[in-house]
């Protein structure tokens, strides 16, 4: 998490795309777009759960152009 917060605080990136817990048993985790340190900290736990990037990529396309850091785990 420290790397993402540093990248955001130094304006190296505009946002981070990372996995967060939802609290919903039907969708336990999802990719979210974080723009603040607090949003990054909310997802700063390891989560090994199969996810697709399609939904968050669609949301990113709807937003103004930005520089993103993407956090994912290899499968």
N, C-alpha and C positions, 0 to 999 in steps of 0.2 A: 504493500500500500504506500510505503514512503516514496517509491519511485513515481507512482502516479500523482501523488500530491505535489511532489517536486516539479514534475512536468507541467502540471496545471499552474502552480504558483509562479513559475518562471515564464509562463506563456509559450512554452515549447509546443504544447498541444492546447486545443480549445476544449476538448472533452475526452473522457475515457469511456470505452465500451467494456462492461464487465458483467459478471453474473451476480445476481442478488437473490436472496431468499424472498419468496412472495408471502409466505404464511398461508397460502391456499393449498390444501392437499391435492387438488386437481392439477395444479401447475406449481410445483414446489419451488422451482427456480426459473429465472428468465434473464436474458440479456437486457441491461439498462444502459442509458447514456448518462454519465455523471459529469457535471460541470463544476462542482464544488468539492472541497476537501470532505465535507460532511457526507456528501453522496458517495464518495469513494470509500470512506470508512464504513458506511452501511453495508457494503458488499465485500469487505476485506476478510473473507474467510474462504478456506478451500471448499470447493463443492464439485465433486466428481459426479456429474449427472449429465445424461445425454441431452444436448440442446442443439437447435439449429440457429444459424445467424440470419435466416431469411427475414424474420419479423423486424429485427433491429436494423438490418440493412435497408428495408423499405422505409422505416421511420427516418433514417439518416438521409435518404434521398429526398424526403419532403422538407428537410431543414436547409437553411442557407449553407453554402459550402463551409467546411471547417476541417481542422486537422485533428485526427482522432488517434488515440492509443487504444489498441485492442488487446484485451487480456483473455486468453483461452487456454485450455489444457489439451494436449495431444491425445488422440484416441487410437 
